[in-house]
Every structure is written in C-alpha cells, then in structure tokens.
Amino acid sequence: MNVAVIGAQWGDEGKGKIVDLLTPHFSVVARYQGGHNAGHTVLVGGTKFVLHLMPSGILHPGVSCVIGNGVVVDPEALFEEIATLAQYGIEVGDRLAISDKAHVILPYHRDLDLLSEARRGDRKIGTTSRGIGPAYEDKIGRRGIRVGDLADPSAFAEQVRENVMARNRLVGDSALEWQPLFERMVTYGERMRPWVKDVSLFLAQVQAEGRSILFEGAQGTFLDIDHGTYPFVTSSNSTAGGVCTGLGVGPRSIGSVLGVAKAYTTRVGGGPLPTELSGPMADRLREAGQEYGASTGRPRRCGWYDAVAVRYAARVNGLDAIALTKMDVLDGLPHIDVCTSYRCGDRTLTEFPGNVLQLAACRPVYERLPGWSKPTGGVRSYGELPAEARSYIARLEELSGVPVGIISTGSDRDETIFREESVAAAWLGQKA
Ligand code: IMP
C-alpha cells in the first residue's frame, strides 16, 4: 500500500524520523512539493542527518528516491547535499529520479525572496530566504525554468536573460549577469541529466510491479498555500492533494494518509499561532524539545496542542492515523493544556477559521489534563506509558477524531511505539 506522510501542524512535526522508520517497508520515497526550505532531521546510530531537498529514504540502501514536478530544485543545494551524504558513505548513485517538470531555483529567486520580505515591513512572512516563493511565482507566471529545459541550452537562454533583467530592475542594481549564470545552469543540467526522468511514468511502473511508494510531505497543513494560514504560508500544496499534482499520480494511488503531529505545537516565522505561549513555559518546551529551525536555526514559537487545528488537518488531508511525536518533551509537567475550541469575540468556534484576521482575533479555550512524572523518554510499548500519558493520547484521539497509531518518545529510530491495532502497524508487515 502507498502511504502519504503529511505534517498536521505548522511543519517541524518530526516527519523525517517517521518517514525514515517506515522506509524499509517501501520501494520508493517521493517528495511532491517544497524545496530546500524543508529540514528533515533523522538520527541514525548517533549521527544526525538534516535532509533538505533529498527524500529521507536516501539513508536506506536500495530505496529509490523521487523529486517530483511539484518540488522546486536549487541545483547548488542539491549537489551540496549529495556531497555531504557521500562524506558519510551514502551514495546516491542511480537511486534518484528528478522530474523533468520540476522548476529550478536560481540565485535571483533568493534575491527576490529577500527583497519581498524587506518590503513587507512588519507583515513579514519570515521565509527561509531560499527563493522558494519567487521560484513558484515564476512557475505560475509561466516564465520559470524547468529541470528538463537545462538539457537544451538554446531553449532557456532567453528566459534566463529576461528573468535576470527583471531581477535587476526590481532590486535596483545590475549586480547579476545573466551569461555566467546561464553557463552555470548548463553545467548543472549536464550533471543532473542521469537522474532526470518522467517521474509520473516511473511511479506508474513501480505500482504496476506491485511495489509501494511513500509520499513524503514537507512543511505542514497550516503552511499550505491554499489551506494554511494565508498569507503566512509557503508557496506549495503541502496537504495530501499536493501528492497527485506534485508527482503525476492519480488519487487512488494514495492508499492511506498518516498525519504527523507533535504532542504540543510549534511554528517558525510570522502569522497567528492561537496556542502560543510566552515566558517560562514556552522556554521550557523550546529547550526540552530543542525547538530551533533545522534549516535556519531560528528559535521556534511554542504552544500547547491545538486540537481544533489538528481536527482541521484531519479533514483536509483525510487522515487515517496520527503519528504523535515528542511525547517525552511533556515529561514532568504538573498539567498540560489542550485547546478544544476558540473564543472569538462573543462567539465560540469549534472549526478552524479560514481567514487569518479572524484567527488572529481568536483566543484558545483550554481543557486542563494531568501531566505525568514517570518519564516517557525511550518507552517502546504503549502499556509502559504512564496512565496519564495514555489518557492524554486518548483525549487527543477523541478531539481530533483520528487514532494515534505511532508515538515517538525520542529522536532515535528505536524510541518509537507502534500500536498493534493501528493501520500504521500493518505497514510494518508489508514488503517494500
Ligand atoms: P518559505 O517556504 O521559505 O517561503 O517560507 C514560508 C513560511 O513557511 C515561513 O513561515 C517559514 O518559516 C515556513 N517554513 C518553510 N519551510 C518550513 C519547514 O520545513 N518547517 C517549518 N516552517 C517552514
């Protein structure tokens, strides 16, 4: 069965670890959106890998990795990541496929990202400054350069020249010359050529052979360009719908959808976060959870679990199960609050509002649950969790309407609980 792994909050939910755990039961891991703004952290035998563009499956020999047409590819970042992996003895070899339809991030996209943020003043998105938004803007504006274009220099020279001229006009300097940039891209194109494929066709063949695909989401539901807290979002569809458009697979290819949610909430960058905490409790969560951006090192904003938000994520993604991560970060708290609804003026909202101004005016309504003193760090079976931790999970299941199938109790692969009755446990029985 093919499974999509999707962030059910604002990104950084711990998808990297979950994808890494499930990968041995799949033949292919496929990224369908985003770019090197993502930071998927995987800890293997004490070595920490932070993957940005490469699907997390690359850490497993024999697993093929796909970068779909919905991804934006910075060739410089790609080759840097390949070089880092090689230092650890991980060879990409012929295990990588990059869609010929994926759009390329060029240096002018990074300049435009910075410019756009500077112009927003106090309405900054807080982007990762990787040029993600401007690259998607060029795609939608039909002036983008695709990976497939790099194979034919005559086909994209004029477009690079026009784009660089537009960049120079906007930035107000002529610092960027199009010719050397174009030549660099031609070289990158030659280096990438062995991996460039019709990804949709490749994935159809994989499925026809009865092999399984893991669709790896980046960012999270609330950073989705359509369903997130617009405009404080990334520029792609990180929700389950993005799988089909970002890879060229039909909706029936998605056998099951796993949402990944932290046992509390974090966000990095601007925009409303209804359960955001400040003061000692925020600091405690940030330090215990090491909540600093994997890509940018920025401190993450921290808050309690928002069940209204996760219920919304369950709806827009059609979640079958949740992987609840970082349970151990809540160890030792006397009590834990969970947001069950919002108070907005004189109204109580039980559904996540579609409008960011309305969301910003919402105050969380909390239910207070008892904490636990016995540590959950490293616990590997559900029965060994303290009774209060099990009650906490049961209440989250009730509130979001989705069963929790996987619980992560630490950053290592082994520090994980698979609940036997869950659909997620069944994936562990499947052969790649
Ligand atoms: P961009 O994707 O760089 O354009 O950034 C847009 C918003 O998405 C900003 O608030 C970023 O902090 C956020 N963002 C992008 N990628 C990630 C991620 O992998 N984890 C968490 N937040 C992200």
Residues whose N, C-alpha, C, O or C-beta is under 5 A from the ligand:
A	BS01	IMP	W10 G11 D12 N37 A38 G39 I125 G126 T127 T128 S129 R130 I132 G133 Q219 L223 V233 T234 S235 V268 G269 G270
